[in-house]
Amino acid sequence: MLNFEEKFIADEKERLKYLLTQLMPLLARDHTLEGQENHRVVSGILRQNLTHTELLEELWPVFATPDAKPKQLVLADDVERNLGPNRSAEYLGLHADISYMVVKHLTGAHK
């Protein structure tokens, strides 16, 4: 089982922050330009004391397209070497979970 699936957190903001902190080391090892930019952006967002709504809205450019669809994560060929053995599935899963939360907020499905 993947690490991020082992810990259930009922509070949406705390779950989002937990998923982001799990994602950060993987983003740091994604040596693509987009991966490094996403790491910089998410690091800056996490340093702020944002409400849950503000957090979701600030994450939009990293995890959702301009038309509020989940942003697809495209992995470089050397991703396994950079992330470590079998970590690409965790990276993809975390990105998908966070994208879902952001898109759900943006489309109003959270109401």
MILOSE-446607 format. One line per 2 residues: their letters; for each residue x, y, z negated of C-alpha. Coordinates in Angstrom, 1 decimal, padded with zeros to 4 digits. Example, Ala and Ser with C-alpha at 12.3 -4.5 7.8 and 13.67 -1.06 7.14 Angstrom:
AS = 012.3/-004.5/-007.8 | 013.7/-001.1/-007.1 $
//
This chain:
ML = 000.0/000.0/000.0 | 001.2/003.5/000.8 $
NF = 002.1/005.9/-002.1 | -000.6/008.5/-001.3 $
EE = -003.3/005.8/-001.4 | -002.4/004.6/-004.9 $
KF = -003.4/007.8/-006.8 | -007.0/008.9/-006.7 $
IA = -007.5/012.5/-007.6 | -011.1/013.7/-007.8 $
DE = -010.5/017.4/-007.9 | -010.1/018.5/-004.2 $
KE = -007.6/021.2/-004.8 | -005.4/019.0/-006.9 $
RL = -005.7/016.2/-004.4 | -004.7/018.5/-001.6 $
KY = -001.7/019.8/-003.5 | -000.7/016.3/-004.4 $
LL = -000.8/015.2/-000.7 | 001.2/018.3/000.3 $
TQ = 003.9/017.6/-002.3 | 004.1/014.0/-001.0 $
LM = 004.4/015.3/002.6 | 007.1/017.8/001.9 $
PL = 010.1/015.4/001.7 | 009.0/013.8/004.9 $
LA = 008.6/017.2/006.6 | 012.1/018.1/005.4 $
RD = 013.5/015.0/007.3 | 011.5/015.7/010.5 $
HT = 014.3/017.4/012.4 | 012.1/018.6/015.3 $
LE = 011.6/022.4/015.6 | 007.9/021.9/014.8 $
GQ = 008.6/019.8/011.8 | 011.1/022.3/010.4 $
EN = 008.7/025.2/011.0 | 005.9/023.3/009.3 $
HR = 008.1/022.6/006.3 | 009.0/026.3/006.0 $
VV = 005.3/027.3/006.3 | 004.0/024.7/003.9 $
SG = 006.8/025.5/001.4 | 005.8/029.2/001.4 $
IL = 002.1/028.3/001.0 | 002.8/026.1/-002.0 $
RQ = 004.8/028.8/-003.7 | 001.7/031.0/-003.8 $
NL = -001.1/030.8/-006.4 | -004.0/030.3/-003.9 $
TH = -007.5/029.2/-004.5 | -008.6/026.0/-002.8 $
TE = -010.3/027.9/000.0 | -007.3/030.1/000.5 $
LL = -005.0/027.1/000.6 | -007.1/025.4/003.2 $
EE = -007.2/028.5/005.4 | -003.5/029.1/005.1 $
LW = -002.8/025.5/006.2 | -004.9/025.9/009.3 $
PV = -002.0/026.6/011.8 | -000.1/023.5/010.6 $
FA = -003.0/021.0/010.4 | -005.7/022.2/012.8 $
TP = -006.0/023.5/016.3 | -007.4/026.9/017.0 $
DA = -010.8/025.3/017.8 | -010.8/023.5/014.4 $
KP = -009.8/020.1/015.5 | -007.2/018.0/013.7 $
KQ = -003.7/018.8/015.0 | -002.0/015.7/016.3 $
LV = 001.4/014.9/014.9 | 003.8/013.7/017.6 $
LA = 006.7/011.9/016.2 | 010.2/012.1/017.7 $
DD = 011.9/008.9/018.9 | 014.3/009.0/016.0 $
VE = 011.7/009.4/013.3 | 012.3/006.1/011.5 $
RN = 016.0/006.9/011.3 | 015.3/010.4/009.9 $
LG = 012.5/009.4/007.5 | 013.7/006.0/006.4 $
PN = 012.3/002.5/007.0 | 008.6/002.3/007.4 $
RS = 008.0/005.9/006.4 | 006.5/007.1/009.7 $
AE = 003.1/005.5/008.8 | 003.1/007.4/005.5 $
YL = 004.0/010.6/007.3 | 001.2/010.1/009.8 $
GL = -001.3/009.2/007.1 | -000.5/012.2/005.0 $
HA = -000.8/014.5/007.9 | -004.1/012.9/009.0 $
DI = -005.6/013.2/005.5 | -004.6/016.9/005.1 $
SY = -005.8/017.6/008.6 | -009.1/016.1/007.8 $
MV = -009.5/018.2/004.7 | -008.6/021.4/006.6 $
VK = -010.9/020.7/009.5 | -013.7/019.7/007.1 $
HL = -013.4/023.1/005.5 | -013.1/025.0/008.7 $
TG = -016.2/023.4/010.3 | -018.2/023.9/007.1 $
AH = -018.6/020.2/006.6 | -017.6/020.7/003.0 $
K = -020.8/022.6/002.1 $
//
